[in-house]
Amino acid sequence: MPIVVKLNRLNIAPRKVRIVAKALKGLPVVKAEKHLIFLNKRSAKPFLKLLRHSIDVAEKQHNLKKEDLYIKNIIVNEGPKYKRYYPMSRGHIGRIVKRTSHIQLILDKKENGS
């Protein structure tokens, strides 16, 4: 039974978050946690918090061990955009779009063969 944990409205653009998500997909939880500690990306810290939360959920609610889990899938979608404006010459305005991300982390138990 997969464990699904979500993080909504992270104030980092989805294309930047997907770089970290690609690196973690398919890794065992213990190895992914070590990767995130030393990864030099801004989205690594929220990912680490989300991963540790999902481990706690798996241990407390589903009675699974940390060593038996792996990251089955990570889905990064675009959240709401915050629109800001700044003045330009001749009465025009410039537009700033601040993008947010929704992250869905799916953990699953390793099979005996793998």
C-alpha positions, 0 to 999 in steps of 0.5 A: 500500500503506497504512502502519499504525502503532499506539499502545496504552494511551495514558493519555488518554480516547478522547473527548479523543483523537478531537478531535485525530484528526478534525482530522487525518484526510485531511490531507497529512503535512507539513500535519498535522505543522505542525498538531500542533506548534501544537495546544493539546491534551494528545494532540497530543504523542503523535500527533506522535510517532506521525506522525513514527514512521510517516513514518520507517517509510514512508521506510525500509521502503517507500521513499516520500517524506514529501511523497507521503503523506497520512493516510488514516484514524485509528482511536481505540478504547478501551483497558483501564480502570484502576479506582481507589477512594476512601473516602466517608462511612458506609463507602461507596467512590467509583469512579474510572475512568481510561480509556486509548486505542488509536490506529491511524494509516493513511498512504497514498500520494497518487494522481497526480490529487490 
